[in-house]
């Protein structure tokens, strides 16, 4: 833990560092050269409300709710030093009911940062003083639709029409930053999150909440170098902490880069198991070969106490100054932890580059069979010119089913929706946005979860820029 003196010094030098960073930022490449501000990443300038959308196929009558995805959409020019992860938040949603697509809406998250740049008026609610841009995930927590981001701002509550209502610290229970990836336990309804904070390099926090979104406890965990921890994992008894070699970089910050995290060869890679029940604040750490993980598919405990984690790994990421998450993808892996502090055993399930692993969430924290992932382009170009397939993995048989979307058609994250609460694992649909660079249009595609055949497509007459995370939020 940093001493009071250290914290005071850190606060005192921040204005000077920011001043130097601002000067150095003027020397960085022009915004016009940033690939995340042009092409398919060109920000939308209009908030649309489109009703009675055209549909190909037949929307399943069982679906009643909204598919909502969020991503960065810089207001006006992104500016020098812009990074894809930092654009103003914009949500895109489709309301489905009675076999019809009632509307599509896109709305900015009404932040103070946005208002200061000439955007719509900000909504109220508590702020943290570290910027209030929110752009990474959308979840239903305690019956409220919340937009989330890691390392900085509190979440933002949205209404049924995707309008920002207010910033939320869960009734005062959240004392620091949150995460884009809290995980809900299907058995208990509890949410668990691992949260890091930009200005704090020696501490991360475990936040536990009940099913209503009330914070039960916050637990400090000692770390070094300010690691960027995008996701965590959850088992019956543990929260899994991924302390990997992407850390805060003062050099990048002073150089003017707005996203100050870089690959750090001197940071020890490790995976921690922390008791979910708060009985200890000391994780059992397991060394792992250096790599990085954005997203976990699922995690569970074996009968002998070992922990299994399925995830998408990278050999390196952010290794140098770059405007987005460029790195070498290693594919879908299974990691096994002995639970006693031994080295993590890594096994490749599928070596093709892939991301956004999503299970049937009813089976999260349990042994399971099916996982859906989005394929990454072979050339690593985040302009997404190369083909990007979509996969369903059968982890019992090792069989992979693949869907190809066609030339110039680019899928985002797809989420599984069960046919009913009682349906067997994998019985339902997967859905997500697909953009067509050739026609400049988009579609919400609903696929059969097993065959990956198209069930229905909701057509949207403009291109939705590639974003981050989406979820199906049922009307009930």
Secondary structure, DSSP 8 states (H G I E B T S, - for coil): ---HHHHHHHHHHHHHHHHHHHHHHTTS--GGG-GGGSGGG-------EEES--EEE---TT--EEEEEEEE--SS---TT--GGGS-EEEEEEEEETTEEEEEEEEE---HHHHHTT-S----B---SS-----SEEEEETTEEEEE-SBS--EEEE-TTS-EEEEE-TTTT--S---S--EE-TTT--EEEEEEETTEEEEEEEEEE-TTS-EEEEEEEE-SS-B-----EE-SSEEEEEE-SEEE-HHHHHTT-SS-EEE-TTS--EEEEEETTSS-S--EEEE--S-EEEEEEEEEE-TTS-EEEEEEEEEEES-SS-SS--EEEEEEEEEEE-SSS---EEEEEE-S-EEEEEE-GGGTTS--SEEEEEE--TT--TT--S---EEEEETTT--EEEE---TTEEE---EEEESSTTS-TT-EEEEEEEEETTTTEEEEEEEETTT--EEEEEEESS-----S-EEEEE--
